[in-house]
Amino acid sequence: MTELSRRTVLIAGAAVPLAACGGANDKIRPATPPVPGQALSSTTDIPVGSGKVVGDTIVTQPTAGQFDAFIARCTHAGCVLPSVSGDTIDCPCHGSRFDLFGAVLRGPAMAPLTPVKVAVKGGLIVAE
C-alpha cells in the first residue's frame, strides 16, 4: 500500500472543492466587444422596455427609440450575463441586478455595466 504524504493529502483536499466550483467558472470568460460598424440587431428585434443579448453584447431599449448597449459581463466578477429578464439584467453567479440603462439595482456589483457605443442606421443597431 502506498503512503500519502501530508502535503499530498492537503493539496488533493483543496482541489476537490475547487473542482466542484467549476460550474460558476464556466460562466466567466473574456468578452469579445463588437467591432465598430458591426450590425448588432435590427431595431425591431429589441423590445421596448427590455432587451436582448447579441453575442457578447446586451442591447436594450429602455424607452421607445432609445437604444443602449453594454458588454454582457457582470462588473462584480465578470460572469456572463446570459439574458434580459423583463426590465432587468440579472447575474446568475452572485445575484447582481442591473437596469436597462446599465445601472446597478442590487449588488454585490458596485459599478454599472460597461457601455458599448451604438447608433441606429437604416433600422439596424450598429456598434460605433
C-alpha positions as YAML, in Angstrom:
chain: A
units: angstrom
residues:
- id: 1
  name: MET
  ca: [0.00, 0.00, 0.00]
- id: 2
  name: THR
  ca: [1.30, 3.47, -0.89]
- id: 3
  name: GLU
  ca: [1.54, 6.05, 1.85]
- id: 4
  name: LEU
  ca: [0.45, 9.58, 1.03]
- id: 5
  name: SER
  ca: [2.38, 12.49, 2.43]
- id: 6
  name: ARG
  ca: [0.60, 15.13, 4.48]
- id: 7
  name: ARG
  ca: [1.30, 17.65, 1.71]
- id: 8
  name: THR
  ca: [-0.29, 15.43, -0.96]
- id: 9
  name: VAL
  ca: [-3.41, 14.99, 1.16]
- id: 10
  name: LEU
  ca: [-3.67, 18.73, 1.79]
- id: 11
  name: ILE
  ca: [-3.22, 19.63, -1.88]
- id: 12
  name: ALA
  ca: [-5.69, 16.97, -3.03]
- id: 13
  name: GLY
  ca: [-8.18, 18.06, -0.39]
- id: 14
  name: ALA
  ca: [-8.01, 21.64, -1.60]
- id: 15
  name: ALA
  ca: [-8.53, 20.60, -5.23]
- id: 16
  name: VAL
  ca: [-11.82, 18.82, -4.59]
- id: 17
  name: PRO
  ca: [-13.79, 21.94, -3.57]
- id: 18
  name: LEU
  ca: [-12.22, 23.92, -6.41]
- id: 19
  name: ALA
  ca: [-13.29, 21.31, -8.94]
- id: 20
  name: ALA
  ca: [-16.79, 21.41, -7.53]
- id: 21
  name: CYS
  ca: [-16.95, 25.16, -8.27]
- id: 22
  name: GLY
  ca: [-16.36, 24.58, -11.98]
- id: 23
  name: GLY
  ca: [-19.99, 25.37, -12.84]
- id: 24
  name: ALA
  ca: [-19.65, 29.01, -11.80]
- id: 25
  name: ASN
  ca: [-16.31, 29.35, -13.57]
- id: 26
  name: ASP
  ca: [-17.93, 28.13, -16.79]
- id: 27
  name: LYS
  ca: [-19.91, 31.37, -16.69]
- id: 28
  name: ILE
  ca: [-16.78, 33.52, -16.61]
- id: 29
  name: ARG
  ca: [-14.94, 34.10, -19.87]
- id: 30
  name: PRO
  ca: [-13.48, 37.15, -21.59]
- id: 31
  name: ALA
  ca: [-15.89, 39.23, -23.64]
- id: 32
  name: THR
  ca: [-15.39, 39.99, -27.29]
- id: 33
  name: PRO
  ca: [-16.61, 43.56, -27.81]
- id: 34
  name: PRO
  ca: [-18.31, 44.33, -31.10]
- id: 35
  name: VAL
  ca: [-16.23, 45.74, -33.95]
- id: 36
  name: PRO
  ca: [-17.08, 49.32, -34.94]
- id: 37
  name: GLY
  ca: [-19.53, 49.20, -37.83]
- id: 38
  name: GLN
  ca: [-20.79, 45.76, -36.81]
- id: 39
  name: ALA
  ca: [-24.59, 45.44, -37.01]
- id: 40
  name: LEU
  ca: [-25.80, 44.01, -33.70]
- id: 41
  name: SER
  ca: [-29.51, 43.74, -34.32]
- id: 42
  name: SER
  ca: [-32.49, 45.13, -36.11]
- id: 43
  name: THR
  ca: [-34.33, 47.78, -34.10]
- id: 44
  name: THR
  ca: [-37.50, 45.69, -34.39]
- id: 45
  name: ASP
  ca: [-35.81, 42.75, -32.60]
- id: 46
  name: ILE
  ca: [-35.24, 44.73, -29.38]
- id: 47
  name: PRO
  ca: [-38.46, 45.06, -27.36]
- id: 48
  name: VAL
  ca: [-39.35, 48.41, -25.78]
- id: 49
  name: GLY
  ca: [-38.79, 48.21, -22.00]
- id: 50
  name: SER
  ca: [-36.50, 45.19, -22.33]
- id: 51
  name: GLY
  ca: [-33.51, 43.98, -24.32]
- id: 52
  name: LYS
  ca: [-31.63, 41.09, -25.85]
- id: 53
  name: VAL
  ca: [-28.18, 39.54, -25.67]
- id: 54
  name: VAL
  ca: [-26.41, 39.54, -29.03]
- id: 55
  name: GLY
  ca: [-23.11, 37.67, -28.81]
- id: 56
  name: ASP
  ca: [-21.14, 39.34, -26.01]
- id: 57
  name: THR
  ca: [-23.26, 42.49, -26.09]
- id: 58
  name: ILE
  ca: [-26.55, 43.36, -24.40]
- id: 59
  name: VAL
  ca: [-28.74, 45.72, -26.42]
- id: 60
  name: THR
  ca: [-31.62, 47.41, -24.60]
- id: 61
  name: GLN
  ca: [-34.46, 49.74, -25.50]
- id: 62
  name: PRO
  ca: [-35.42, 51.36, -22.17]
- id: 63
  name: THR
  ca: [-37.86, 53.74, -23.89]
- id: 64
  name: ALA
  ca: [-39.21, 53.75, -27.44]
- id: 65
  name: GLY
  ca: [-36.44, 54.65, -29.87]
- id: 66
  name: GLN
  ca: [-33.63, 54.80, -27.28]
- id: 67
  name: PHE
  ca: [-31.09, 52.02, -27.73]
- id: 68
  name: ASP
  ca: [-28.24, 51.33, -25.32]
- id: 69
  name: ALA
  ca: [-25.66, 48.56, -25.34]
- id: 70
  name: PHE
  ca: [-23.29, 47.02, -22.80]
- id: 71
  name: ILE
  ca: [-20.65, 44.32, -22.56]
- id: 72
  name: ALA
  ca: [-22.54, 41.22, -21.38]
- id: 73
  name: ARG
  ca: [-20.38, 40.70, -18.28]
- id: 74
  name: CYS
  ca: [-21.18, 41.48, -14.67]
- id: 75
  name: THR
  ca: [-18.91, 44.15, -13.24]
- id: 76
  name: HIS
  ca: [-18.63, 42.25, -9.95]
- id: 77
  name: ALA
  ca: [-16.80, 39.09, -11.04]
- id: 78
  name: GLY
  ca: [-17.01, 39.05, -14.83]
- id: 79
  name: CYS
  ca: [-19.76, 36.44, -15.10]
- id: 80
  name: VAL
  ca: [-21.58, 36.15, -18.41]
- id: 81
  name: LEU
  ca: [-24.95, 37.90, -18.41]
- id: 82
  name: PRO
  ca: [-26.98, 35.45, -20.50]
- id: 83
  name: SER
  ca: [-30.28, 37.30, -20.94]
- id: 84
  name: VAL
  ca: [-32.51, 40.23, -20.17]
- id: 85
  name: SER
  ca: [-35.41, 39.36, -17.89]
- id: 86
  name: GLY
  ca: [-38.19, 41.87, -18.47]
- id: 87
  name: ASP
  ca: [-36.72, 45.21, -17.47]
- id: 88
  name: THR
  ca: [-33.66, 43.89, -15.61]
- id: 89
  name: ILE
  ca: [-30.38, 42.21, -16.40]
- id: 90
  name: ASP
  ca: [-29.64, 39.58, -13.75]
- id: 91
  name: CYS
  ca: [-26.29, 37.97, -13.00]
- id: 92
  name: PRO
  ca: [-26.63, 34.22, -12.46]
- id: 93
  name: CYS
  ca: [-23.41, 33.96, -10.40]
- id: 94
  name: HIS
  ca: [-23.90, 36.22, -7.39]
- id: 95
  name: GLY
  ca: [-27.29, 37.89, -7.86]
- id: 96
  name: SER
  ca: [-26.31, 41.36, -9.06]
- id: 97
  name: ARG
  ca: [-29.10, 43.10, -10.93]
- id: 98
  name: PHE
  ca: [-28.88, 45.97, -13.44]
- id: 99
  name: ASP
  ca: [-31.49, 48.19, -15.06]
- id: 100
  name: LEU
  ca: [-31.84, 48.72, -18.81]
- id: 101
  name: PHE
  ca: [-29.51, 51.74, -18.60]
- id: 102
  name: GLY
  ca: [-26.77, 49.52, -17.10]
- id: 103
  name: ALA
  ca: [-27.04, 50.98, -13.57]
- id: 104
  name: VAL
  ca: [-26.71, 48.69, -10.55]
- id: 105
  name: LEU
  ca: [-30.04, 47.92, -8.88]
- id: 106
  name: ARG
  ca: [-28.67, 45.30, -6.47]
- id: 107
  name: GLY
  ca: [-25.14, 44.21, -5.59]
- id: 108
  name: PRO
  ca: [-22.67, 42.77, -4.98]
- id: 109
  name: ALA
  ca: [-21.73, 44.65, -8.19]
- id: 110
  name: MET
  ca: [-20.91, 48.26, -7.41]
- id: 111
  name: ALA
  ca: [-20.07, 49.57, -10.91]
- id: 112
  name: PRO
  ca: [-22.53, 49.95, -13.80]
- id: 113
  name: LEU
  ca: [-22.28, 47.74, -16.86]
- id: 114
  name: THR
  ca: [-19.56, 48.66, -19.36]
- id: 115
  name: PRO
  ca: [-21.21, 50.66, -22.17]
- id: 116
  name: VAL
  ca: [-20.81, 49.98, -25.87]
- id: 117
  name: LYS
  ca: [-21.43, 52.93, -28.19]
- id: 118
  name: VAL
  ca: [-24.16, 52.24, -30.71]
- id: 119
  name: ALA
  ca: [-26.12, 54.16, -33.34]
- id: 120
  name: VAL
  ca: [-29.22, 53.39, -35.37]
- id: 121
  name: LYS
  ca: [-28.53, 53.24, -39.09]
- id: 122
  name: GLY
  ca: [-31.22, 52.20, -41.54]
- id: 123
  name: GLY
  ca: [-33.18, 50.20, -38.98]
- id: 124
  name: LEU
  ca: [-30.08, 48.47, -37.62]
- id: 125
  name: ILE
  ca: [-28.32, 48.96, -34.30]
- id: 126
  name: VAL
  ca: [-24.64, 49.34, -35.18]
- id: 127
  name: ALA
  ca: [-21.57, 49.43, -32.91]
- id: 128
  name: GLU
  ca: [-19.55, 52.63, -33.18]
...
